[in-house]
Amino acid sequence: MHNKEKWFGSSGIRGSFDIISPEFSLKLGLAFSKMFDNPKAVYIGSDIRSTSQILVSAFVAGYTTRSGPVNSIGLCPTPVLSYLSAIQDVLGVMITASHNPPSNNGFKFFLKGAECSSDFENKVEMELQKFQNESVYLTANWLDSQEIKYQSNKFPIERYIDYLLSKVAVHSYKGNVILDCANNVPNLVSPYAIRRICTSDDQVILLNETLDFNFPGRPSEPTSQNLEVLKRHVKEMDSENVIGIAHDGDGDRFAIIDEHGDFIDSTAVINFFIDHLNYTNPNKRKIILTSDCSKQAFDIAREKGAKVITSEIGRNRDFVHDDNVLFLAEPNKLLFPELGKWIDGFYPVLKLIEYCRNEPISKVMKKYKMRKIMRKAFKFPIEEKARIEGQIQSLTEHWSKKISKVVFFDGLKLYFKDNSNLLIRFSGTEPKIKVYFESDSENSNEILLQKIQKELHLTSKGIDC
């Protein structure tokens, strides 16, 4: 097994195939089989990646030696697995690397609809460590082996689409939707759900609708940089009554393009939803926001009378079992308890169409884009991490005269006297450093970006994130 300090990141396990290998998958399955006092049934699915099926087989081989049974449903988006784990009280296993490149793969795990807790992941990590230097580790009685069933994904996917549509109040949308599902499994849900709320199937135009493990259309992450084709198609339609929608590889993220072909930042989408939540239940007033949400999100929530709690990025799930929580969000990842305890990229798209069906989306979103946001990620060689960490810590001294507040939470967040701020943190899933800028002008963000690149000696080109 590859020598790795910690397997679980901020969203499951991810990595290249030499690390997330069949051998690792086998051991991971065995580790999970030891997590339950009684045999726990599993639903397992995957996205379209070329390595997914061999990882499914290896995980199942490990898991069924000591637990089970396993129901393999093949290709499906992550929210479908989350839903199945909730309604049938099974372990949901999704094999995906989400928005990572096609050469990567990984795992996400769900219990009762929610992504497994940090404590649960730590227990799995301890089991994995036992296999670190073992080449022979499987000793199982044949009587302990469990059944494996292979079934069509059609029924759970159709059932999930029905469930999504039962939660929205629009069924006669007359606008046009240009939909980009990134050559991956969101194509199995999003086109069908959106067509069912439209008056005609012709209103939905599909980009990258074929399932292809090479992701030929665009990279999986739905950033502004990656959606130039979608933006062009929306702009060329030259209509106020059109919206562009893009999903990531496994369907728990989405992006919105307005009728002008402009990318709507995910923080503005969060601001919009906070402003449109139902606050009538006085016992359901908690809103959980990650440290990279905009200042406007916190302001709107407090104006609505909500109790706002700041969460670490990727750790919103630690709050999902609190019945008093109304909404949980981090940029690109929204969780609505009214739907379930999982992140879903389909439901908020349907709700946006519901709310914005009578006016251009740019007009609706204008008031939620008051602050200017820039989010950049920089790749770095792993041996450079200690150097970068040291230089990040020195920023508070170098910029002390410009800083009004310093917060060491989920990285380093600096608040400046000119009303701008930035958050610097290391990615929980990739060897990247991420920097989030927020100010009153795009020019201020550009200046901050240049200063950060100079201070930290970041030589790689920053990409949107």
C-alpha positions in Angstrom: 0.0 0.0 0.0 1.2 3.5 -0.9 2.7 5.3 2.1 0.3 8.2 2.7 -0.1 10.2 5.9 -3.8 10.5 5.6 -6.2 9.1 3.0 -9.4 11.0 3.6 -9.4 14.6 2.6 -12.2 17.2 2.8 -14.4 15.2 0.5 -13.7 11.5 0.6 -10.6 9.9 -0.9 -9.0 10.9 -4.2 -5.8 10.4 -6.1 -4.1 9.1 -9.3 -4.6 5.4 -10.2 -1.1 4.4 -8.9 -2.3 5.5 -5.4 -6.0 4.7 -5.6 -5.2 1.3 -7.0 -7.1 -2.0 -7.1 -4.9 -3.2 -4.1 -5.9 -0.1 -2.1 -9.5 -0.5 -3.0 -9.5 -4.1 -1.8 -8.0 -3.1 1.5 -10.4 -0.2 1.8 -13.3 -2.6 1.3 -11.9 -4.9 4.0 -11.4 -1.9 6.4 -15.0 -0.8 5.9 -16.2 -4.4 6.5 -14.9 -4.1 10.1 -16.8 -0.9 10.8 -20.1 -2.5 11.7 -21.1 -4.9 14.4 -23.6 -6.7 12.1 -23.3 -7.2 8.3 -24.2 -3.9 6.6 -25.8 -3.8 3.1 -24.1 -1.7 0.5 -25.2 0.2 -2.6 -22.2 1.0 -4.8 -22.1 3.1 -7.9 -19.6 5.0 -10.0 -19.1 7.7 -12.6 -17.8 7.1 -16.1 -14.0 7.0 -15.4 -12.2 4.1 -17.1 -10.8 2.8 -13.7 -14.1 2.9 -11.9 -15.3 -0.7 -12.6 -12.0 -2.3 -11.5 -12.1 -0.3 -8.3 -15.8 -1.4 -7.7 -14.8 -5.0 -8.1 -11.8 -4.7 -5.8 -13.8 -2.9 -3.1 -16.6 -5.4 -3.3 -14.1 -8.3 -3.0 -12.7 -6.8 0.2 -16.0 -5.8 1.7 -17.9 -9.1 1.1 -15.3 -11.2 2.9 -16.6 -10.0 6.2 -19.8 -8.0 5.6 -22.4 -7.3 2.9 -24.5 -7.9 0.9 -23.6 -5.6 -2.0 -25.9 -4.1 -4.6 -23.9 -2.8 -7.6 -26.0 -0.3 -9.6 -23.4 0.8 -12.1 -23.3 4.3 -13.4 -25.1 7.0 -11.4 -24.5 10.5 -9.9 -23.3 10.8 -6.3 -26.7 12.3 -5.0 -28.5 9.1 -6.1 -26.2 7.0 -3.9 -26.7 9.5 -1.0 -30.5 9.2 -1.5 -30.4 5.3 -1.5 -28.3 5.3 1.7 -31.0 7.4 3.3 -34.1 5.6 2.3 -32.8 2.1 2.7 -30.3 2.7 5.6 -27.4 1.1 3.8 -23.8 2.1 3.3 -23.6 4.2 0.1 -20.3 3.9 -1.8 -19.6 6.2 -4.7 -16.5 5.7 -6.8 -15.6 9.0 -8.3 -13.0 11.7 -8.3 -15.7 14.4 -8.7 -14.2 17.3 -10.7 -10.6 15.9 -10.8 -8.9 14.9 -14.1 -9.9 11.6 -15.8 -6.7 9.9 -14.6 -7.8 10.3 -11.0 -10.4 8.3 -9.1 -11.6 8.1 -5.5 -14.3 7.2 -3.0 -17.2 8.9 -1.2 -19.1 7.2 1.6 -22.6 7.8 2.9 -24.6 6.6 5.9 -28.3 7.5 6.3 -27.9 10.0 3.5 -25.0 11.9 5.0 -21.3 11.7 4.1 -19.5 9.7 6.7 -18.4 11.8 9.7 -14.8 12.7 10.5 -14.8 10.3 13.5 -16.0 7.5 11.3 -13.3 8.3 8.7 -10.6 8.3 11.4 -11.7 4.7 12.4 -11.3 3.6 8.8 -7.9 5.2 8.6 -6.8 3.2 11.7 -7.9 0.0 10.0 -6.0 0.9 6.8 -2.8 1.6 8.7 -2.9 -2.1 9.8 -2.4 -3.1 6.2 0.4 -0.6 5.5 3.2 -3.2 5.3 1.2 -6.4 4.8 1.1 -8.3 1.5 -1.1 -11.1 2.7 -4.0 -9.9 4.8 -7.2 -11.7 3.7 -8.1 -14.6 5.9 -11.8 -15.3 5.6 -14.2 -18.2 6.1 -16.2 -19.0 3.0 -19.3 -19.0 5.2 -18.7 -15.3 5.9 -18.7 -14.2 2.3 -21.8 -12.2 1.2 -24.0 -12.0 -1.8 -23.3 -9.6 -4.7 -26.2 -8.4 -6.8 -25.9 -6.5 -10.1 -28.9 -4.5 -11.0 -30.1 -1.8 -13.4 -29.5 1.8 -12.4 -32.8 2.8 -14.1 -35.1 2.4 -11.1 -33.1 4.3 -8.5 -32.3 7.1 -11.0 -35.9 7.5 -12.0 -37.0 7.4 -8.4 -34.5 10.1 -7.5 -35.8 12.3 -10.4 -39.3 11.9 -9.1 -38.1 12.8 -5.6 -36.4 16.0 -6.9 -39.5 17.1 -8.8 -41.7 16.6 -5.8 -39.7 19.3 -4.0 -40.1 22.1 -6.6 -43.2 24.1 -7.6 -42.5 24.7 -11.3 -43.8 22.4 -14.0 -44.4 24.7 -17.0 -41.2 26.6 -17.5 -41.1 28.3 -20.9 -37.5 29.4 -21.1 -34.5 27.8 -22.7 -31.9 25.8 -20.9 -28.4 25.0 -22.3 -27.1 22.2 -20.2 -23.5 20.9 -20.0 -23.1 17.7 -18.1 -19.3 17.2 -18.7 -19.5 13.9 -20.5 -20.3 12.2 -17.2 -23.1 10.8 -15.1 -25.1 14.0 -14.5 -26.3 13.3 -18.0 -28.4 10.4 -16.4 -30.4 12.9 -14.3 -30.3 16.6 -15.1 -31.6 16.5 -18.7 -34.6 14.4 -17.7 -35.4 16.4 -14.6 -35.2 19.7 -16.4 -37.3 18.6 -19.4 -40.0 17.5 -17.1 -40.4 21.1 -15.7 -40.4 22.6 -19.3 -43.4 22.9 -21.6 -41.3 21.2 -24.4 -38.3 19.0 -24.7 -36.9 21.3 -27.4 -36.3 24.0 -24.8 -33.3 21.9 -23.4 -30.2 22.0 -25.5 -27.5 19.5 -24.5 -23.7 20.0 -24.6 -21.2 17.2 -23.8 -24.2 14.8 -23.4 -22.3 11.6 -24.4 -20.7 9.5 -21.6 -16.9 9.4 -22.3 -14.2 8.6 -19.8 -11.8 11.0 -21.6 -14.0 14.0 -20.8 -13.4 15.3 -24.4 -15.8 18.3 -24.0 -14.1 20.1 -21.1 -12.5 19.5 -17.7 -15.0 18.3 -15.1 -14.8 21.3 -12.7 -17.4 23.8 -13.8 -15.3 26.9 -13.4 -15.6 30.0 -15.6 -12.4 29.1 -17.5 -13.8 25.7 -18.3 -17.2 26.9 -19.5 -16.2 29.1 -22.4 -18.2 27.0 -24.9 -21.3 27.0 -22.8 -21.0 30.8 -22.3 -20.7 31.3 -26.0 -23.8 29.2 -26.8 -25.9 31.1 -24.2 -24.7 34.5 -25.6 -25.4 33.5 -29.2 -29.0 32.6 -28.4 -29.5 36.3 -27.7 -32.5 36.0 -25.5 -33.5 37.2 -22.1 -35.2 33.9 -21.5 -32.3 31.5 -21.4 -30.1 30.1 -18.7 -26.8 28.0 -18.9 -26.3 25.2 -16.5 -23.1 23.1 -16.0 -22.4 20.2 -13.7 -19.2 18.6 -12.4 -18.3 14.9 -12.9 -20.5 13.3 -10.3 -23.4 15.7 -10.0 -23.0 17.4 -6.6 -21.8 20.7 -8.1 -23.2 23.1 -10.6 -22.6 26.4 -12.2 -24.9 29.0 -13.7 -24.5 31.2 -16.8 -26.8 34.2 -17.2 -28.6 35.2 -20.4 -25.6 37.4 -21.4 -23.2 34.5 -21.2 -21.7 35.7 -18.0 -20.6 33.3 -15.2 -22.4 33.8 -11.9 -20.0 33.3 -9.1 -21.0 30.5 -6.7 -20.9 32.9 -3.7 -23.6 35.0 -5.4 -25.8 31.9 -5.7 -25.3 31.2 -2.0 -26.4 34.8 -1.2 -29.5 34.3 -3.3 -30.6 31.2 -1.6 -30.0 32.5 1.9 -32.3 35.4 1.0 -35.0 33.0 -0.3 -35.0 30.4 2.5 -38.2 29.8 4.5 -37.5 31.3 8.0 -41.0 30.7 9.4 -39.9 27.9 11.8 -38.3 29.6 14.8 -36.6 26.3 15.7 -34.9 26.0 12.4 -32.7 29.0 12.1 -29.1 27.8 12.0 -27.2 28.4 8.8 -23.7 26.8 8.4 -21.3 28.6 6.1 -17.7 27.8 5.3 -14.9 30.3 5.8 -14.7 31.0 2.0 -18.3 32.2 1.7 -18.7 36.0 1.1 -19.2 38.6 3.7 -22.6 39.3 2.0 -23.7 35.7 2.8 -23.1 36.2 6.5 -24.7 39.7 6.5 -27.9 38.4 4.7 -28.2 35.5 7.1 -27.9 37.6 10.2 -30.4 40.2 8.8 -32.9 37.3 8.4 -32.4 36.4 12.1 -30.4 33.3 11.5 -27.7 32.0 13.8 -24.7 31.7 11.6 -22.0 29.1 12.3 -18.7 29.1 10.4 -17.5 25.6 9.3 -14.2 24.4 7.9 -14.3 23.9 4.2 -15.5 20.3 3.4 -16.7 19.8 7.0 -20.3 21.1 6.7 -21.4 17.5 7.0 -20.5 17.5 10.7 -23.6 19.6 11.2 -26.1 17.7 9.0 -27.7 15.7 11.8 -28.7 18.9 13.7 -32.5 19.3 13.2 -32.2 23.0 13.7 -30.1 23.6 10.6 -31.9 25.3 7.8 -29.1 25.5 5.2 -25.5 24.5 4.7 -23.2 26.0 2.1 -19.8 26.4 0.8 -19.0 27.8 -2.7 -20.1 25.2 -5.3 -21.6 22.8 -2.7 -25.1 23.4 -1.3 -27.0 21.3 1.1 -30.7 21.7 1.7 -32.0 19.7 4.7 -35.5 19.9 3.1 -34.1 17.6 0.4 -31.8 15.5 2.5 -28.4 15.3 4.3 -26.3 15.3 1.1 -24.8 17.8 -1.3 -26.8 17.9 -4.5 -26.2 19.8 -7.8 -29.6 19.1 -9.3 -32.0 20.4 -6.7 -30.7 24.0 -6.5 -30.8 24.3 -10.3 -34.5 23.3 -10.3 -35.1 25.8 -7.5 -33.3 28.6 -9.3 -35.5 28.0 -12.4 -38.5 28.0 -10.1 -37.6 31.4 -8.6 -36.3 33.0 -11.8 -38.8 31.8 -14.3 -40.5 35.1 -14.8 -37.5 37.5 -15.3 -33.9 37.3 -16.6 -31.5 35.7 -14.2 -29.0 38.5 -14.5 -31.6 40.9 -13.1 -32.4 38.5 -10.2 -28.8 38.0 -9.3 -27.6 41.6 -9.5 -28.2 42.5 -5.8 -26.3 39.3 -4.8 -23.1 40.3 -6.7 -22.2 43.4 -4.7 -18.8 42.1 -3.6 -16.2 41.0 -6.1 -14.9 37.5 -5.7 -11.8 35.8 -7.1 -10.8 32.2 -6.4 -7.5 30.8 -7.6 -5.7 27.5 -7.1 -1.9 27.0 -7.6 -0.3 23.6 -8.0 3.0 23.1 -6.2 5.6 20.3 -5.7 4.9 18.5 -2.5 8.4 19.2 -1.3 7.6 22.9 -1.4 4.8 22.7 1.1 6.9 23.5 4.2 8.4 26.6 2.5 5.0 27.9 1.5 3.6 27.3 4.9 6.4 29.4 6.4 5.9 32.2 4.0 2.1 32.2 4.6 2.8 32.7 8.3 5.1 35.7 7.6 2.3 37.5 5.8 0.8 38.8 9.0 4.1 40.6 9.8 4.8 41.8 6.2 1.4 43.4 5.9 0.7 44.3 9.5 0.0 48.0 8.7 -2.7 47.1 6.2 -4.4 44.4 8.3 -7.4 45.0 10.6 -8.0 41.4 11.7 -6.3 38.0 11.5 -8.2 34.7 11.8 -6.4 31.4 12.0 -9.3 29.1 11.0 -9.2 26.6 8.1 -6.1 28.3 6.9 -5.2 32.0 7.3 -7.8 34.7 6.7 -6.7 38.3 6.6 -9.1 41.3 6.8 -7.7 44.5 5.4 -8.4 48.1 6.4 -9.7 48.8 2.8 -12.6 46.4 3.4 -11.0 43.6 1.3 -10.0 40.2 2.6 -8.3 37.0 1.6 -8.2 33.4 2.7 -5.2 31.1 2.0 -5.4 27.4 2.6 -4.1 24.1 1.3 -6.5 21.9 -0.7 -7.9 18.9 1.1 -8.0 16.8 -2.0 -5.1 17.8 -4.3 -1.5 19.3 -4.0 -2.7 22.8 -4.5 -2.8 26.0 -2.5 -6.1 27.9 -2.8 -6.5 31.6 -2.4 -9.9 33.4 -2.1 -10.0 37.1 -2.6 -13.0 39.4 -1.8 -13.2 43.2 -2.2 -15.3 46.0 -3.6 -13.5 46.0 -6.9 -12.0 43.5 -9.3 -8.9 45.6 -9.6 -8.3 45.3 -5.9 -8.5 41.5 -6.2 -6.0 41.5 -9.1 -3.5 43.6 -7.1 -3.9 41.2 -4.1 -3.3 38.3 -6.4 -0.1 39.7 -7.8 1.1 40.4 -4.2 0.4 36.9 -3.0 2.1 35.3 -6.0 5.2 37.4 -5.3 5.2 36.9 -1.5 4.8 33.1 -1.8 6.9 32.7 -5.0 4.1 30.9 -6.7 5.4 30.1 -10.2 2.5 27.9 -11.5 -0.3 29.6 -13.3 -3.4 30.2 -11.1 -6.5 28.5 -12.2 -10.1 29.2 -11.3 -11.5 27.1 -8.5 
